[in-house]
Amino acid sequence: MRCQFETIARMPEQDQQLVRGVLDALIFKNQARAMTRVTESEKQLARKDSKKG
């Protein structure tokens, strides 16, 4: 990745902004997916707890 970032650093500013936008979108997508997994896990735990009590 270091080589890729060095290459990006030599790109015109407009291209760098595009790369940043793509990276931001991918990071956001993965964070949202992780939050969804946590939420689903919490729902499953809540269901198990409600069955016990």
N, C-alpha and C positions, 0 to 999 in steps of 0.2 A: 504494500500500500504506500510505503514511503516514496517509491518511484512514481506512483500515480499522483500523489500530492505534489511532488516536485514538478511534474509535467503540468499539472493544473496551475501551479503558481506562475508558470511561464505563458499561460494562455491570456488572451485579451480579457479585460474586466467583464465584458458582457458574457463571455463564455464561463468565466468563473462564477458569475451570479447564477447562471443556469445550473451549473454543477451544484452550487450551494442549495438551490431550490430543490433539486432532485434528492440530495442527501437529507435535507430537512423533511421532505415528504416521506422518505423511507423510514427515517427515525420516528416520525410521528405515527406512521402506520404500525411499526413494531411496538411502540409504547402503548398505543390503543389496544393492540392485540394482547399485550401482557396484562393490561388493566381488565380486559374482558375475561381473561383466564382467572384472575384473582376474584373478580365478581362472581363468576360461575362457581368457583371453589367455595366462596363464602355462602352462596345459596345452597350448595349441597350440604355444607356443615349445618346450616340452619335447619334444613329438612331433617337431617339425622337427629339433631337436638330436639326438634318438635315431636318426633316419633318416640323418643325416650321418655319425655315428660308428659 
